[in-house]
Amino acid sequence: MFRVHEFPARASVRAVKKTDSIFVAGHRGLAGSAIVRELKGAGYTSLLTRTRAEVDLAERGAVRAFFEKERPQVVVVAAAKVGGIKANHDFPVEFLLENLKVQNNVIEAAADFGAAKLLFLGSSCIYPKFAEQPIREDSLLTGALEPTNEPYALAKIAGIKLCQAYARQYGRNFICAMPTNLYGPGDNFDLSNSHVLPALLRKVHEAKMSADASVPVWGTGTPRREFLHVDDLASACRFLLENYDSPEIVNVGCGEDVTIRELVELVREVVGYTGELTFDPTKPDGTPRKLLDVSRLKKLGWAPRIPLREGIARTYEWYRREYAP
C-alpha cells in the first residue's frame, strides 16, 4: 500500500465545520443511518441524503448531476451492497460490480465537484485470511483473501486505492476507515443475506417463540470475531472527520473478540432461550480469526463506549419493537 511519505503535503486542508453540507451516501443502511444520527446529535445542520429512487448511485450520470447541483463540502461513502457468507457465495458478480460502480461514481464526483473532504468506509474483510492477529493496517495486500467474501473485499480494496490515488495525485483529503463487524439498530435480519449476529438474534428469538428444542448454527463455533456497535462506529467516523487527514487507512473496532460459540451463547442469554445450540461443521467457518489492531485510532484519542452484551440487548430490543412484530 502507499506509505505516508508518498503523499503530497496538503496545506489547504481545513477543519470540518458544523455548517458544512455533508452528503451521507447510504443513509438508510446500518452504518449510514447511525452516522446521520451521530452528526445531527453533534449539531451538524446541513446533511444531504438521497434515496435510491432519488439518486441511483450506480448510475454515473445521476450521481454527477446531483453533485453538480448540491456541491457537498463533505462526503461520507457508507453506501454498499453487503451480506454474509451465503449472500457473497450466491451473488459474487453483484457484490463486485455494484460496489465498484457506487464507490467509483461517488468518489470521482466528490473530487470533480470540489468536496473538501471524503470518508470512505471499507471493511475488515479487506485483510488476508491468515493475517497476523491483531490485524494492523499495513497487512493490506500481504496475502490471499478469505474466499467466502472475496468479491466484496476486492471492491473495498479498489475503493481504498482510488481514495489514496486521489490523495497522492491531486492532494485530495480523502480518508478511509476500516470497521470491524458491525451490528445494532437498523441491521438486516433477513436470514438469506444477513451477517452472523443479526442472523443469530433472529434464529434464537424465533426458536424461543416457537418453543423449538434447538437452534442450528453454521460452522464449528470456533472462529473468533470482533463486534462493534454501529453507534460506536458513527462516533468514530465523526471523530475522524474532525481530527484525521491522512490517506493511510484506519482500523475501527473495540480490540476484543469472542468465538462464535461464545457469541451465540450470549445471544441466547439476552433473548432468554433455554434450548440447545446445534453446530453444523459441514457449513463454512470463514476466516479463523479477525481481530483488528486499533492502536492507531486509540492513539488519536478515540475509544468505543458500548460493551458487547449491552449492545446486543439494545439491538434485540430494537428488533422486537421494529422487526419481530
PyMOL commands that set and color helices and strands:
alter all, ss='L'
color gray80, all
select helices_A, chain A and resi 4-6+30-41+60-70+85-90+92-112+124-126+137-139+147-170+196-210+230-243+260-271+295-300+308-322
alter helices_A, ss='H'
color red, helices_A
select strands_A, chain A and resi 21-25+46-48+74-77+117-121+174-179+181-183+214-218+224-225+227-229+250-252+258-259+276-280+289-290
alter strands_A, ss='S'
color yellow, strands_A
deselect
rebuild
show_as cartoon
